Amino acid sequence: MIDTMGILMKISRELHDFHRPKADEPPADELALRALAFLASDDERVARFLALTGLDAGDVRDMLGERGFHLAVLDHVAGDEAMLVEFAASESLPPESVGRARRALGGGDV
């Protein structure tokens, strides 16, 4: 006989853990700022981000503390799988940490 309730409880715990930040992950806003620094470390990456968002360097300075801007940065990184993997590796984090940070900032799944 299959323990359906046990299986459902296990799946529920795993999903809960998937959405909860891991203990060694930075807070969502900090991860977004790290992602921005990652973008800024490469002229082509940052130029693409600025072009797609319509922002300039002055706008970025003004928006550094805004939750919506943090979400936009994480959305941009998450929208390119190669960049996401490269960023996560540079931070010694799993790529899923960006998704968790997005959700913490009010974004949905990519």
Contacts in CASP RR format, 6 or more apart in sequence:
PFRMAT RR
TARGET T0000
AUTHOR 0000-0000-0000
METHOD contacts of the structure
MODEL  1
MIDTMGILMKISRELHDFHRPKADEPPADELALRALAFLASDDERVARFL
ALTGLDAGDVRDMLGERGFHLAVLDHVAGDEAMLVEFAASESLPPESVGR
ARRALGGGDV
18 96 0 8 1.000
18 100 0 8 1.000
19 100 0 8 1.000
19 103 0 8 1.000
20 100 0 8 1.000
21 27 0 8 1.000
21 28 0 8 1.000
21 97 0 8 1.000
21 100 0 8 1.000
21 101 0 8 1.000
21 104 0 8 1.000
22 97 0 8 1.000
22 100 0 8 1.000
25 31 0 8 1.000
25 93 0 8 1.000
25 97 0 8 1.000
25 100 0 8 1.000
25 101 0 8 1.000
26 34 0 8 1.000
27 104 0 8 1.000
28 70 0 8 1.000
28 74 0 8 1.000
28 100 0 8 1.000
28 101 0 8 1.000
28 102 0 8 1.000
28 104 0 8 1.000
28 105 0 8 1.000
29 65 0 8 1.000
29 67 0 8 1.000
29 70 0 8 1.000
29 105 0 8 1.000
31 74 0 8 1.000
31 91 0 8 1.000
31 93 0 8 1.000
31 97 0 8 1.000
31 98 0 8 1.000
31 101 0 8 1.000
32 69 0 8 1.000
32 70 0 8 1.000
32 71 0 8 1.000
32 73 0 8 1.000
32 74 0 8 1.000
32 101 0 8 1.000
32 105 0 8 1.000
33 64 0 8 1.000
33 70 0 8 1.000
33 73 0 8 1.000
34 91 0 8 1.000
35 73 0 8 1.000
35 74 0 8 1.000
35 76 0 8 1.000
35 77 0 8 1.000
35 87 0 8 1.000
35 98 0 8 1.000
36 60 0 8 1.000
36 64 0 8 1.000
36 73 0 8 1.000
38 45 0 8 1.000
38 77 0 8 1.000
38 87 0 8 1.000
38 90 0 8 1.000
38 91 0 8 1.000
39 45 0 8 1.000
39 46 0 8 1.000
39 49 0 8 1.000
39 73 0 8 1.000
39 76 0 8 1.000
39 77 0 8 1.000
40 46 0 8 1.000
45 83 0 8 1.000
49 55 0 8 1.000
49 73 0 8 1.000
49 76 0 8 1.000
50 56 0 8 1.000
50 57 0 8 1.000
50 60 0 8 1.000
52 76 0 8 1.000
53 72 0 8 1.000
53 76 0 8 1.000
55 63 0 8 1.000
60 69 0 8 1.000
63 69 0 8 1.000
67 105 0 8 1.000
67 106 0 8 1.000
68 105 0 8 1.000
70 105 0 8 1.000
71 102 0 8 1.000
71 105 0 8 1.000
71 106 0 8 1.000
71 107 0 8 1.000
74 98 0 8 1.000
74 99 0 8 1.000
74 101 0 8 1.000
74 102 0 8 1.000
74 105 0 8 1.000
75 102 0 8 1.000
75 107 0 8 1.000
75 110 0 8 1.000
77 83 0 8 1.000
77 84 0 8 1.000
77 87 0 8 1.000
77 98 0 8 1.000
78 84 0 8 1.000
78 98 0 8 1.000
78 99 0 8 1.000
78 102 0 8 1.000
78 110 0 8 1.000
79 110 0 8 1.000
84 95 0 8 1.000
84 98 0 8 1.000
85 95 0 8 1.000
87 98 0 8 1.000
88 94 0 8 1.000
88 95 0 8 1.000
88 97 0 8 1.000
88 98 0 8 1.000
91 97 0 8 1.000
99 109 0 8 1.000
99 110 0 8 1.000
102 108 0 8 1.000
102 110 0 8 1.000
103 109 0 8 1.000
END
